[in-house]
Amino acid sequence: MQTHIVPVGFDYDRLIAPLVRDQIDVDSVILLEGAVGSEANVEYSRHLSTKLETDFRNLLGAETDRFVLEDVYDYDEAFEQAYELITAELDRGNEVWVNVAAMPRTVSFAFANAAHSLMVEREDERESIHTYYTAPEKYLETELAEELREQIALLEDLDIDDSEGIEDERIGTRLESARDLLAEFDERGTTIGAKEIDGRHIVELPVASFSNVKPFEELILYKLGEDGEFASVSELAESLARELNEEYTDSFRSKVIYNVDRLGPGGKGYIEREEHGKSYRTRLSRIGELWVRAHSDSGLEG
């Protein structure tokens, strides 16, 4: 079975046309709708999702499920949801294809990185995980702008006496609005401003590790995820020993230090260490937090 995970933004053709044209097998489709933005944007995305659901079924004979991404700018949540969706499909024995052509970049990168993480963790299933992108044949924004220029020229040339009762004030209002919109497009392009997200205007996109996580390393990551920062690696080792009902010995402490080093900045990058006197404060890095979130038990809501 081949499952396609398709985040839905404001595109239609790029999400289904390549699959139809290249006659790619599609047994099931998971459509993800974004629920953030203006009411008009959300409604438009839902309309496209409904249309895609119908056409995937009619054109490709695929079963479809729809999920909602509550915040398309929350990279961590998108990564976690992507990880869970891909994992569930792999566990069913399915081949997974992830479309990263639409949706905001935060979602596209989150799904691509989640797919990459699973390629590393489940190396024997690497060939069953795919990410793909489709380029558009043309962009409609520039064509819409040119059409608007033509409409402005028409309104400017319109003889008010022959306008079949259209009020001069209405034409003037429409002209002013069209000119302002076109001036913004010419000056700024297709978007305006930089949106503030969680107090910042930059959303960092952490990169997944290129190495798998060993069982004892998992215990360390989960412990840091549960308890947060430790003042020293020794304190972390003592806490782990108590939790595992093991004697806290120099050998056990050395084992923890060795594995923390492997998980640290010079290794897999899941742990951050900050020098504090003779000790090192130890905590999860951003990608380490994502790893813990993705591997913790949690369900998906459709």
C-alpha positions as CSV (number, residue, x, y, z in Angstrom):
1,M,0.0,0.0,0.0
2,Q,1.2,3.5,-0.8
3,T,0.1,6.3,1.4
4,H,0.5,10.0,0.4
5,I,0.6,12.6,3.2
6,V,-0.4,15.9,1.7
7,P,-0.4,19.2,3.6
8,V,-3.0,21.4,1.9
9,G,-2.3,25.1,1.5
10,F,-3.6,27.2,-1.4
11,D,-2.6,24.9,-4.3
12,Y,-4.6,22.3,-6.1
13,D,-2.8,21.1,-9.2
14,R,0.6,20.5,-7.5
15,L,-1.0,18.2,-5.0
16,I,-2.7,15.8,-7.4
17,A,-1.7,16.6,-11.0
18,P,1.8,15.0,-10.9
19,L,0.3,11.8,-9.4
20,V,-2.3,11.5,-12.2
21,R,0.1,12.5,-15.0
22,D,2.9,10.1,-13.9
23,Q,0.3,7.4,-13.1
24,I,1.7,6.9,-9.6
25,D,0.0,4.3,-7.4
26,V,-2.0,6.0,-4.6
27,D,-3.9,3.7,-2.3
28,S,-4.6,6.2,0.5
29,V,-4.2,9.9,1.2
30,I,-3.9,11.9,4.4
31,L,-4.9,15.5,3.8
32,L,-3.8,18.1,6.4
33,E,-5.7,21.4,6.7
34,G,-4.2,24.5,8.2
35,A,-6.5,26.3,10.8
36,V,-4.5,29.5,11.1
37,G,-4.9,32.7,9.2
38,S,-7.9,34.9,8.1
39,E,-11.3,33.3,8.0
40,A,-11.2,33.6,4.2
41,N,-7.8,31.8,4.0
42,V,-9.0,29.0,6.3
43,E,-12.3,28.6,4.3
44,Y,-10.4,28.5,1.0
45,S,-8.0,25.8,2.3
46,R,-11.0,23.7,3.5
47,H,-12.6,24.1,0.1
48,L,-9.5,22.8,-1.6
49,S,-9.2,20.0,0.8
50,T,-12.8,18.9,0.1
51,K,-12.2,19.1,-3.6
52,L,-8.9,17.1,-3.3
53,E,-10.7,14.5,-1.2
54,T,-13.3,14.0,-3.9
55,D,-10.8,13.9,-6.8
56,F,-8.3,11.6,-5.1
57,R,-11.1,9.2,-4.7
58,N,-12.6,9.6,-8.2
59,L,-9.4,10.0,-10.2
60,L,-7.0,7.7,-8.3
61,G,-9.4,5.4,-6.3
62,A,-7.7,6.4,-3.1
63,E,-9.1,6.3,0.4
64,T,-8.8,9.7,2.1
65,D,-8.5,10.9,5.7
66,R,-8.4,14.5,6.8
67,F,-6.6,16.0,9.8
68,V,-6.3,19.6,11.1
69,L,-3.1,21.3,12.0
70,E,-4.1,23.8,14.6
71,D,-1.2,26.1,14.1
72,V,0.7,26.0,10.8
73,Y,3.5,28.2,12.3
74,D,4.2,25.8,15.2
75,Y,7.1,23.8,13.9
76,D,7.4,21.5,16.9
77,E,3.7,20.5,16.7
78,A,4.0,19.9,13.0
79,F,7.1,17.8,13.4
80,E,5.4,15.7,16.1
81,Q,2.3,15.2,14.0
82,A,4.3,14.3,11.0
83,Y,6.4,11.8,12.9
84,E,3.3,10.1,14.3
85,L,1.5,10.0,10.9
86,I,4.5,8.5,9.1
87,T,5.3,6.1,11.9
88,A,1.7,4.8,11.9
89,E,1.8,4.2,8.2
90,L,5.1,2.4,8.4
91,D,3.8,0.2,11.2
92,R,1.0,-0.8,9.0
93,G,3.5,-1.9,6.4
94,N,2.8,0.9,4.0
95,E,5.1,2.9,1.8
96,V,4.9,6.6,2.7
97,W,5.2,9.6,0.3
98,V,5.3,13.1,1.8
99,N,4.3,16.0,-0.4
100,V,6.1,19.2,0.6
101,A,5.0,21.5,-2.2
102,A,2.3,23.4,-0.4
103,M,1.5,24.8,3.1
104,P,3.8,27.3,4.9
105,R,7.5,26.5,5.0
106,T,7.3,25.6,8.7
107,V,5.0,22.7,7.9
108,S,6.9,21.6,4.8
109,F,10.3,21.6,6.6
110,A,8.8,19.9,9.7
111,F,7.4,17.0,7.6
112,A,10.6,16.7,5.5
113,N,12.7,16.6,8.7
114,A,10.4,14.1,10.4
115,A,10.6,11.8,7.3
116,H,14.4,12.1,7.4
117,S,14.5,11.3,11.1
118,L,12.6,8.1,10.5
119,M,14.9,7.2,7.6
120,V,17.7,7.3,10.1
121,E,15.9,5.5,12.9
122,R,14.3,2.8,10.8
123,E,17.1,2.2,8.4
124,D,15.7,-1.1,7.1
125,E,12.6,0.8,5.9
126,R,14.5,3.7,4.4
127,E,13.3,2.8,0.9
128,S,9.7,3.0,2.1
129,I,9.9,6.7,3.0
130,H,9.9,9.4,0.3
131,T,9.6,13.2,0.3
132,Y,8.8,15.0,-3.0
133,Y,8.1,18.4,-4.4
134,T,6.4,19.6,-7.6
135,A,7.1,22.9,-9.3
136,P,4.2,24.9,-10.7
137,E,4.0,25.5,-14.5
138,K,3.2,29.1,-13.8
139,Y,2.4,31.5,-11.0
140,L,-1.0,33.2,-11.0
141,E,0.1,36.3,-8.9
142,T,1.8,38.0,-11.8
143,E,-1.1,37.2,-14.2
144,L,-3.5,38.6,-11.7
145,A,-1.4,41.8,-11.4
146,E,-1.3,42.3,-15.2
147,E,-5.1,41.7,-15.3
148,L,-5.5,44.4,-12.6
149,R,-3.4,46.8,-14.7
150,E,-5.8,46.3,-17.6
151,Q,-8.8,46.8,-15.4
152,I,-7.4,50.1,-14.1
153,A,-6.7,51.3,-17.6
154,L,-10.3,50.4,-18.6
155,L,-11.8,52.3,-15.6
156,E,-9.5,55.3,-16.4
157,D,-10.8,55.3,-20.0
158,L,-14.4,54.7,-19.1
159,D,-16.7,57.5,-20.3
160,I,-18.9,58.3,-17.2
161,D,-21.8,59.5,-19.4
162,D,-21.9,56.1,-21.1
163,S,-21.4,54.0,-18.0
164,E,-25.1,52.9,-17.8
165,G,-25.8,54.6,-14.5
166,I,-22.6,53.6,-12.7
167,E,-21.9,56.4,-10.3
168,D,-18.7,58.3,-10.8
169,E,-17.9,57.9,-7.0
170,R,-18.0,54.1,-7.3
171,I,-15.6,54.1,-10.2
172,G,-13.3,56.5,-8.4
173,T,-13.3,54.3,-5.3
174,R,-12.6,51.1,-7.3
175,L,-9.8,52.9,-9.2
176,E,-8.1,54.1,-6.0
177,S,-8.4,50.7,-4.3
178,A,-6.9,48.9,-7.4
179,R,-4.1,51.4,-7.7
180,D,-3.2,51.0,-4.0
181,L,-3.2,47.2,-4.2
182,L,-1.1,47.2,-7.4
183,A,1.4,49.7,-5.9
184,E,1.8,47.4,-2.9
185,F,2.3,44.4,-5.2
186,D,4.9,46.2,-7.3
187,E,6.8,47.4,-4.2
188,R,6.6,44.4,-1.9
189,G,5.8,41.3,-4.0
190,T,3.2,38.7,-3.1
191,T,3.5,39.2,0.7
192,I,3.6,42.0,3.2
193,G,5.4,42.3,6.5
194,A,6.9,39.7,8.9
195,K,4.5,38.0,11.2
196,E,5.4,37.8,14.9
197,I,5.2,34.2,16.3
198,D,5.7,33.6,20.0
199,G,7.4,37.0,20.4
200,R,9.8,36.5,17.6
201,H,9.8,37.1,13.8
202,I,12.1,34.1,13.1
203,V,11.1,30.5,13.5
204,E,14.2,28.3,13.8
205,L,14.0,25.0,11.9
206,P,16.2,22.5,13.7
207,V,17.8,19.7,11.6
208,A,17.5,16.1,12.6
209,S,20.5,14.0,13.7
210,F,22.2,11.7,11.2
211,S,22.6,9.0,13.9
212,N,20.2,6.6,15.5
213,V,19.6,6.7,19.3
214,K,20.7,3.7,21.4
215,P,18.6,2.3,24.2
216,F,20.6,3.8,27.1
217,E,20.7,7.2,25.3
218,E,16.9,7.0,25.1
219,L,16.7,6.7,28.9
220,I,18.8,9.8,29.2
221,L,16.7,11.8,26.8
222,Y,13.4,10.8,28.4
223,K,14.9,11.7,31.8
224,L,15.8,15.1,30.7
225,G,12.4,15.5,29.0
226,E,10.7,14.6,32.3
227,D,12.8,16.5,34.7
228,G,14.3,19.3,32.6
229,E,17.7,20.8,33.3
230,F,20.2,19.1,35.6
231,A,22.9,21.2,37.4
232,S,25.6,18.6,36.5
233,V,26.0,15.3,34.7
234,S,26.6,13.7,38.1
235,E,23.2,14.8,39.3
236,L,21.7,13.4,36.2
237,A,23.5,10.1,36.7
238,E,22.3,9.9,40.4
239,S,18.7,10.5,39.3
240,L,18.9,7.8,36.6
241,A,20.5,5.3,39.0
242,R,17.6,5.9,41.5
243,E,15.0,5.5,38.8
244,L,16.6,2.3,37.4
245,N,17.2,0.9,40.9
246,E,20.9,0.6,40.2
247,E,23.8,1.3,42.5
248,Y,25.4,4.7,41.8
249,T,29.0,3.8,41.2
250,D,31.9,5.4,39.3
251,S,31.3,2.9,36.5
252,F,27.6,3.9,36.2
253,R,28.5,7.6,36.3
254,S,31.2,7.1,33.6
255,K,28.6,5.3,31.5
256,V,26.2,8.3,31.8
257,I,29.0,10.8,31.0
258,Y,30.0,8.8,27.9
259,N,26.5,8.7,26.6
260,V,25.8,12.4,27.4
261,D,28.9,13.2,25.4
262,R,27.6,11.1,22.5
263,L,24.3,13.0,22.6
264,G,25.9,16.4,23.0
265,P,27.0,19.2,20.6
266,G,30.0,17.2,19.3
267,G,27.8,14.1,18.7
268,K,24.2,13.8,17.9
269,G,23.1,17.2,19.1
270,Y,20.2,16.2,21.3
271,I,21.7,17.6,24.5
272,E,23.1,21.1,25.3
273,R,25.8,21.5,28.0
274,E,26.6,24.9,29.5
275,E,29.7,25.2,31.7
276,H,28.9,26.4,35.2
277,G,32.0,26.4,37.5
278,K,33.4,22.9,37.5
279,S,30.2,21.4,36.3
280,Y,28.1,21.4,33.2
281,R,24.4,22.3,33.2
282,T,22.8,19.6,31.1
283,R,19.5,20.0,29.2
284,L,17.8,19.0,26.0
285,S,18.5,20.9,22.8
286,R,15.7,22.0,20.5
287,I,16.0,18.9,18.4
288,G,16.3,16.8,21.6
289,E,13.0,18.2,22.8
290,L,11.4,17.3,19.4
291,W,12.8,13.8,19.7
292,V,11.2,13.3,23.1
293,R,7.9,14.8,21.9
294,A,7.8,12.6,18.8
295,H,8.6,9.4,20.8
296,S,6.3,10.0,23.7
297,D,2.9,8.3,23.6
298,S,0.2,10.7,22.2
299,G,-2.7,10.3,19.9
300,L,-3.9,12.1,16.8
301,E,-7.2,13.9,16.5
302,G,-8.9,13.8,13.1
